[in-house]
Each structure stands twice: as structure tokens, then as C-alpha cells.
Amino acid sequence: ILEALTTRRCAEDFSLERLELLGDSVLKYVVSCNLFLKYPRKHEGHLSSLRSSAVCNATLHRLATTRKLQ
């Protein structure tokens, strides 16, 4: 699979960076919805801080490591 995703031909038609952008956006959206529903009385600034903390690389790395996804 890795070879298929990294061949020169594939690089011309396929961008992992574009998928990463989409994935990051979906993750932020899902976390935002979850926080919005979980904390209905919190101010948007507080929700934004909670979201930033939840989707930062350090948090995602810790979660992946504890769940043995890495």
C-alpha cells in the first residue's frame, strides 16, 4: 500500500496533503459539535480553547499511544 501511495505516477494525481487538510477539518468539526452539545452553556471562546486542546498534536499522539494505534 505504501508503495502504491508513494509512486511518482501517484504523486501526480493524488495529494496526501489535501486529504490531511480534509481530515483535520472533519476532526475539528466533529470535536466542535461534541463540545457544543456537551457544554451548552459555555461561551464560544471557552469551547474554542477546549477544541484546540483536544485536537492538538500532543493530545492526539497521547491518545493514539494509549490506544496502541501507533
C-alpha positions as CSV (number, residue, x, y, z in Angstrom):
1,I,0.0,0.0,0.0
2,L,2.8,2.4,0.9
3,E,4.5,1.9,-2.4
4,A,1.2,2.5,-4.2
5,L,0.7,5.8,-2.4
6,T,4.3,7.0,-3.0
7,T,5.0,6.2,-6.6
8,R,5.8,9.0,-9.0
9,R,2.7,8.4,-11.0
10,C,0.5,8.5,-7.9
11,A,2.1,11.7,-6.7
12,E,0.9,13.5,-9.9
13,D,-2.8,12.6,-9.4
14,F,-3.1,12.2,-5.6
15,S,-2.2,14.6,-2.8
16,L,-1.9,13.3,0.8
17,E,-1.7,16.9,2.0
18,R,-5.1,17.6,0.5
19,L,-6.5,14.6,2.4
20,E,-4.8,15.7,5.6
21,L,-6.5,19.1,5.2
22,L,-9.8,17.4,4.8
23,G,-9.2,15.0,7.7
24,D,-8.1,17.9,10.0
25,S,-11.3,19.8,9.1
26,V,-13.5,16.8,9.8
27,L,-11.8,16.2,13.1
28,K,-12.3,19.8,14.2
29,Y,-15.9,19.8,13.1
30,V,-16.7,16.6,15.0
31,V,-15.0,17.8,18.1
32,S,-16.7,21.2,17.9
33,C,-20.1,19.5,17.6
34,N,-19.4,17.3,20.5
35,L,-18.2,20.2,22.7
36,F,-21.2,22.3,21.7
37,L,-23.6,19.6,22.7
38,K,-21.7,18.6,25.9
39,Y,-21.4,22.1,27.2
40,P,-24.5,24.0,26.1
41,R,-23.8,27.0,28.4
42,K,-20.2,27.5,27.7
43,H,-19.0,30.7,25.9
44,E,-17.6,30.1,22.3
45,G,-14.2,31.3,23.5
46,H,-14.1,28.5,26.1
47,L,-15.3,26.0,23.6
48,S,-12.7,27.1,21.1
49,S,-10.0,26.6,23.8
50,L,-11.3,23.1,24.6
51,R,-11.3,22.2,20.9
52,S,-7.8,23.5,20.4
53,S,-6.6,21.4,23.3
54,A,-8.5,18.3,22.1
55,V,-7.1,18.4,18.5
56,C,-3.5,19.4,19.2
57,N,-0.8,17.0,18.0
58,A,0.3,16.3,21.6
59,T,-3.1,15.2,22.7
60,L,-3.7,13.1,19.5
61,H,-0.3,11.5,20.0
62,R,-1.1,10.6,23.6
63,L,-4.5,9.2,22.7
64,A,-3.0,7.1,19.8
65,T,-0.2,5.8,22.0
66,T,-2.5,4.8,24.9
67,R,-4.8,3.0,22.5
68,K,-1.8,1.4,20.8
69,L,-2.7,2.8,17.4
70,Q,0.9,3.8,16.8
